[in-house]
């Protein structure tokens, strides 16, 4: 009997000590004034046990056991990502950081008129979690089935990827983001920005001007690469509409540059003869798809162009757009401004 009482007495003492130690580690302990926060990474899918061991190995906690007990008692879900932890902090403070603080984020900016390939280079450079193959797959033809279902993508023809539908803007993503999440966000941002501009995507996918959603995005992508100001975009969009209506080739240098990868303000005669469906010098009408990812100004310009007497335009080295109503006047402008 005395042995049993002694056993229970020891158990009570040990339990009290453990409870006190747990309470101290979980709630009362705090970092020293000189302690500095350090980076701590949690891999995707890491178990609580693995996280506890990593924290202990990094000397951020003294008891992995108490850490696991706290997490399970409080039914906490720990996040994956990179965090700033101050060694010597209480378990409650550390768990709070890992469970509720935002993981490190990376800000990326995609200028208006960037191609999908140019955007991909930015993404791959900024995020170790995304490879070039990842980006090409999700932004390519397969992307139509991988991103969130949206009627804005419904009219994309077979063989076309998401070029033109990746809205150029500044975004913040977790550093462990996937290519699918990035592309999904950019497409949904395009849809949201169009809605904010009161641009309603028709159920028929054909706008009142007779262009399909895909054709609007295609023409907007050309306008985006041709001129910069809102006023010029509207005038140039009107010029392209007139050319389409009278059966005249668009002759957009930007479409040839899309083929060659160049950025020449005026393409060479040789390049203008390249055999490609994107060459609007050789082919009438619009190319098969967008040549860049346009911003809202160029999209709005295509949906509300300015009707003018002009059929031609050029851009000077200083960025000024010069218009002409006749071919002879256009040639004269070339001699005057593009010597």
RARA-V621584 format. One record per backbone hydrogen bond with DSSP energy under -0.5 kcal/mol. CO is the residue of the C=O (numbers start at 1). NH is the residue of the N-H. E is the energy in kcal/mol with one decimal. If there is no record, write none. Layout:
{{CO NH E} {CO NH E}}
This chain:
{{1 5 -2.6} {2 6 -2.5} {3 7 -2.4} {4 8 -2.6} {5 9 -2.4} {6 10 -2.6} {7 11 -2.6} {8 12 -2.4} {9 13 -2.2} {10 14 -3.0} {11 15 -3.0} {12 16 -2.5} {13 17 -2.5} {14 18 -3.0} {15 19 -2.9} {16 20 -2.5} {17 21 -2.8} {18 22 -3.1} {19 23 -2.8} {20 24 -2.4} {21 25 -2.8} {22 26 -3.1} {23 27 -2.4} {23 28 -1.3} {24 28 -0.6} {24 29 -3.0} {25 91 -2.5} {26 92 -2.2} {32 35 -1.4} {36 87 -0.6} {38 85 -3.0} {40 83 -2.5} {41 43 -0.5} {42 81 -2.4} {43 46 -2.1} {47 51 -2.2} {48 52 -2.7} {49 53 -2.3} {50 54 -2.2} {51 55 -2.4} {52 56 -2.2} {53 57 -3.0} {54 58 -1.8} {55 60 -3.0} {55 61 -0.8} {56 59 -1.7} {60 88 -0.9} {63 67 -1.9} {64 68 -2.4} {65 69 -2.5} {66 70 -2.6} {67 71 -2.3} {68 72 -2.3} {69 73 -2.8} {70 74 -2.0} {71 76 -2.2} {72 75 -0.7} {76 78 -0.6} {81 42 -3.1} {82 104 -1.2} {83 40 -2.6} {83 85 -0.6} {85 38 -3.0} {85 87 -0.7} {86 89 -1.5} {90 94 -2.4} {91 95 -3.1} {92 96 -2.2} {93 97 -1.9} {94 98 -2.5} {95 99 -2.3} {96 100 -2.4} {96 101 -0.8} {97 101 -1.1} {98 79 -2.3} {104 175 -2.1} {106 173 -2.4} {108 171 -3.0} {109 111 -0.6} {111 114 -1.7} {114 293 -1.8} {115 119 -2.4} {116 120 -2.4} {117 121 -1.8} {118 122 -1.6} {119 123 -2.4} {120 124 -2.8} {121 125 -1.7} {122 126 -1.7} {123 127 -2.5} {126 128 -0.5} {127 130 -1.4} {131 135 -2.3} {132 136 -2.7} {133 137 -2.1} {134 138 -2.2} {135 139 -2.7} {136 140 -0.8} {139 162 -2.8} {140 143 -1.6} {141 144 -1.3} {142 145 -1.6} {142 146 -0.7} {143 146 -0.6} {143 147 -2.0} {150 153 -1.7} {151 154 -0.7} {153 156 -1.6} {157 160 -1.8} {162 165 -2.5} {163 290 -0.5} {165 167 -1.0} {169 110 -2.2} {169 171 -0.5} {171 108 -2.6} {173 106 -3.2} {174 177 -1.8} {175 129 -0.6} {178 182 -1.8} {179 183 -2.6} {180 184 -2.7} {181 185 -2.3} {182 186 -2.1} {183 187 -2.4} {184 188 -2.3} {185 189 -2.0} {186 167 -0.9} {186 190 -1.9} {187 191 -2.1} {188 192 -2.4} {189 193 -2.9} {190 194 -2.2} {191 195 -1.9} {192 196 -2.4} {193 197 -1.4} {194 199 -3.1} {195 198 -1.8} {198 200 -0.8} {199 201 -0.5} {200 202 -0.6} {202 205 -1.4} {205 213 -1.9} {207 210 -2.0} {211 207 -3.0} {212 216 -2.6} {213 217 -2.4} {214 218 -2.0} {215 219 -2.8} {216 220 -2.6} {217 221 -1.8} {218 222 -1.3} {219 223 -2.6} {220 224 -2.5} {221 225 -1.0} {222 226 -1.1} {223 226 -0.7} {223 227 -2.0} {229 233 -2.4} {230 234 -1.8} {231 235 -1.9} {232 236 -3.0} {233 237 -2.3} {234 238 -1.7} {234 306 -2.2} {235 239 -2.1} {236 240 -2.5} {237 241 -2.0} {238 242 -2.2} {239 243 -2.3} {240 244 -2.3} {241 245 -2.2} {242 246 -2.0} {243 247 -0.6} {243 248 -2.9} {244 247 -0.6} {251 253 -0.7} {252 255 -1.1} {252 256 -1.0} {253 257 -2.4} {254 258 -1.6} {255 259 -1.0} {256 260 -2.3} {257 261 -2.9} {268 272 -2.2} {270 273 -1.2} {271 274 -1.7} {274 276 -1.2} {276 279 -1.8} {278 280 -1.1} {279 282 -0.6} {279 283 -1.8} {280 251 -2.1} {292 294 -0.7} {293 113 -2.3} {295 299 -1.6} {296 300 -2.9} {297 301 -1.9} {298 302 -1.8} {299 303 -1.6} {300 304 -1.2} {305 307 -0.5} {306 308 -0.5} {312 324 -2.2} {314 322 -3.2} {316 319 -2.3} {320 316 -3.2} {320 322 -0.6} {322 314 -2.0} {324 311 -2.3} {324 312 -2.2} {326 330 -1.9} {327 331 -2.5} {328 332 -2.1} {329 333 -2.2} {330 334 -1.9} {331 335 -2.1} {332 336 -1.9} {333 337 -3.0} {334 338 -2.3}}
